[in-house]
């Protein structure tokens, strides 16, 4: 057995807290139905695609005075997509609820993500297996994957595997794409009268899977606290050495929730928000001007140092860059089989071929970029055929353009300071951290609640635990139909049903907190140093939620 660190030994002992309604198990629950629902957009199209699972009500669980007997049943669980802290606790909560309901029930874990249910690769959990992973980070208990569940053949194979194991319910733990797959699988099972329920759990550190029913996706709390600790460490160093500008790119392709939360926890000098850049139609040059202006003003005060936070997906939100990347994504599908492109002797020849294929305006944007960025834009595409934004070193692009602008200003006598940049990218550092107490509790509750949804005969639902700024005992457990969160979007040139991503709301309280303070933070070094995640100590320190969640619940965080 792998030797355990002292912290892991202690974390294994931690008993996650549950909402009061779930504390006596799922056999003592009353299900309260809400109103019928509809999708957030494209109602006619979504209803047509999901005729058997569309329009169902939201549900909430309350403790019942009576207790029902639960039959033994087999359940399968899948970890899907990128890792997020707390995934192991979702499985632990599901396992405990299932075994508490009936000790003869079985939980199977499909290995390697959705491909496990297709290929019939699985393990059966027992107490010893589960106990070794409680309150730990990572997805290594069964592994994960990004296989999409969307074809008739995949559904047929999944059904055959479930029938072989006598599985009557499947829980898919994942983000928006993974839970879109869960909705499609649930619909297919109902259509074919398979007798197999499908329940989802909201996972993504990006924080873009949320709405009125899903207040936060699990992993966001831990990841942002991890990134904030690292940013705080760098801020302390910058404030000590007083000679470096640190440009920190931070996880979050499609939304800037992570960057915004980390900024609110640490109060850096510059924070770019992708959604704001897009809304204001800021060009790349205007972004550079904004950054340079702050650098020059700080240099005039004798401050040749600072901290800038950059969202991972920023480059796609800059209008001219977004247009060029969209055009590039379209032509790359043909270039990948083009002999001239494939046999080009030099990278510069590939650049020329790309520029000749792009629309004239987009070709000019592409040709203006440094060779490093041009090459990264041609790297392998993601499963949707899009550029892999995490591989684009946006922070280095910005550094180079800022340095060039400052050099020009220095030649004209408009800048007399020093500019010594350092670049960082915080991504994987936050994905598998030991979950915070909040995420340990929240994830355990999501898994426990997932079995409550199964026990009450529901399918096509997402496990929902709300009222999260209150103590865990006051959290509200229930479920929301997956179709309620869906709309139609263009993928691979076709309109497909997807769960709508939640972007940063520029008129919301969270962004307003940044907007109201950014001028002060730019010049006056109001750095906060959050330090490491605290697992032991007063609840006000150990169980505190994110600044984002507190502001969204109209509570003023003490640290801001």
CORGI-V397936 format. One record per backbone hydrogen bond with DSSP energy under -1.0 kcal/mol. NH is the residue of the N-H (numbers start at 0). CO is the residue of the C=O. If there is no record, write none. Layout:
# CORGI-V397936
nh={NH & NH}
co={CO & CO}
This chain:
# CORGI-V397936
nh={8 & 9 & 10 & 11 & 19 & 21 & 24 & 27 & 29 & 31 & 33 & 40 & 45 & 46 & 47 & 48 & 49 & 53 & 57 & 58 & 59 & 60 & 61 & 63 & 67 & 74 & 75 & 76 & 77 & 79 & 80 & 86 & 89 & 90 & 91 & 92 & 93 & 94 & 95 & 96 & 97 & 98 & 99 & 100 & 101 & 104 & 105 & 107 & 108 & 109 & 110 & 111 & 115 & 117 & 118 & 120 & 122 & 124 & 129 & 130 & 132 & 135 & 141 & 142 & 154 & 155 & 156 & 157 & 158 & 159 & 160 & 161 & 162 & 163 & 164 & 166 & 167 & 169 & 170 & 171 & 172 & 173 & 178 & 179 & 180 & 181 & 182 & 183 & 184 & 185 & 186 & 187 & 188 & 189 & 190 & 191 & 192 & 193 & 196 & 198 & 199 & 200 & 202 & 203 & 206 & 210 & 217 & 219 & 222 & 223 & 224 & 225 & 226 & 227 & 228 & 229 & 230 & 231 & 232 & 233 & 234 & 235 & 236 & 237 & 238 & 240 & 241 & 244 & 245 & 246 & 247 & 248 & 249 & 250 & 259 & 260 & 261 & 262 & 263 & 264 & 265 & 266 & 269 & 271 & 276 & 277 & 278 & 279 & 281 & 286 & 287 & 288 & 289 & 290 & 291 & 292 & 293 & 294 & 295 & 296 & 297 & 298 & 299 & 301 & 302 & 305 & 307 & 308 & 309 & 311 & 312 & 313 & 315 & 316 & 321 & 322 & 323 & 324 & 325 & 326 & 327 & 328 & 329 & 330 & 331 & 334 & 335 & 336 & 337 & 341 & 342 & 349 & 350 & 351 & 352 & 353 & 354 & 355 & 356 & 357 & 362 & 363 & 364 & 365 & 366 & 367 & 368 & 373 & 374 & 375 & 376 & 377 & 378 & 381 & 384 & 388 & 390 & 391 & 393 & 396 & 397 & 398 & 399 & 400 & 401 & 402 & 403 & 404 & 405 & 406 & 407 & 408 & 409 & 410 & 411 & 412 & 413 & 421 & 423 & 425 & 429 & 439 & 440 & 441 & 442 & 443 & 444 & 445 & 446 & 447 & 448 & 449 & 450 & 451 & 452 & 453 & 454 & 455 & 456 & 457 & 459 & 461 & 462 & 463 & 465 & 469 & 473 & 474 & 475 & 477 & 478 & 479 & 481 & 483 & 484 & 485 & 486 & 488 & 490 & 493 & 495 & 497 & 499 & 501 & 507 & 511 & 512 & 513 & 514 & 515 & 516 & 517 & 520 & 521 & 522 & 523 & 527 & 540 & 541 & 542 & 549 & 550 & 551 & 552 & 553 & 554 & 559}
co={4 & 5 & 6 & 7 & 472 & 18 & 21 & 24 & 61 & 59 & 57 & 485 & 41 & 42 & 43 & 44 & 45 & 49 & 34 & 478 & 31 & 476 & 29 & 27 & 26 & 105 & 168 & 107 & 170 & 172 & 144 & 83 & 85 & 86 & 87 & 88 & 89 & 90 & 91 & 92 & 93 & 94 & 95 & 96 & 97 & 101 & 72 & 74 & 122 & 76 & 120 & 141 & 112 & 113 & 114 & 115 & 108 & 106 & 125 & 126 & 129 & 132 & 138 & 138 & 150 & 151 & 152 & 153 & 154 & 155 & 156 & 157 & 158 & 159 & 160 & 161 & 73 & 196 & 75 & 198 & 77 & 200 & 174 & 175 & 176 & 177 & 178 & 179 & 180 & 181 & 182 & 183 & 184 & 185 & 186 & 187 & 189 & 188 & 167 & 169 & 460 & 171 & 173 & 217 & 203 & 213 & 201 & 216 & 218 & 219 & 220 & 221 & 222 & 223 & 224 & 225 & 226 & 227 & 228 & 229 & 230 & 231 & 232 & 233 & 234 & 236 & 237 & 419 & 305 & 421 & 307 & 423 & 309 & 425 & 255 & 256 & 257 & 258 & 259 & 260 & 261 & 262 & 306 & 308 & 272 & 273 & 274 & 275 & 276 & 282 & 283 & 284 & 285 & 286 & 287 & 288 & 289 & 290 & 291 & 292 & 293 & 294 & 295 & 298 & 297 & 243 & 245 & 269 & 247 & 249 & 251 & 310 & 312 & 313 & 317 & 318 & 319 & 320 & 321 & 322 & 323 & 324 & 325 & 326 & 327 & 330 & 331 & 333 & 334 & 337 & 338 & 345 & 346 & 347 & 348 & 349 & 350 & 351 & 352 & 353 & 358 & 359 & 360 & 361 & 362 & 363 & 365 & 369 & 370 & 371 & 372 & 374 & 375 & 385 & 381 & 386 & 387 & 388 & 391 & 392 & 393 & 394 & 395 & 396 & 397 & 398 & 399 & 400 & 401 & 402 & 403 & 404 & 405 & 406 & 407 & 409 & 408 & 244 & 246 & 248 & 426 & 435 & 436 & 437 & 438 & 439 & 440 & 441 & 442 & 443 & 444 & 445 & 446 & 447 & 448 & 449 & 450 & 451 & 453 & 452 & 197 & 479 & 199 & 477 & 475 & 466 & 470 & 471 & 465 & 463 & 58 & 461 & 459 & 480 & 481 & 482 & 497 & 495 & 493 & 490 & 488 & 486 & 484 & 207 & 504 & 507 & 508 & 509 & 510 & 511 & 513 & 513 & 516 & 517 & 518 & 519 & 265 & 537 & 537 & 538 & 545 & 546 & 547 & 548 & 550 & 549 & 556}
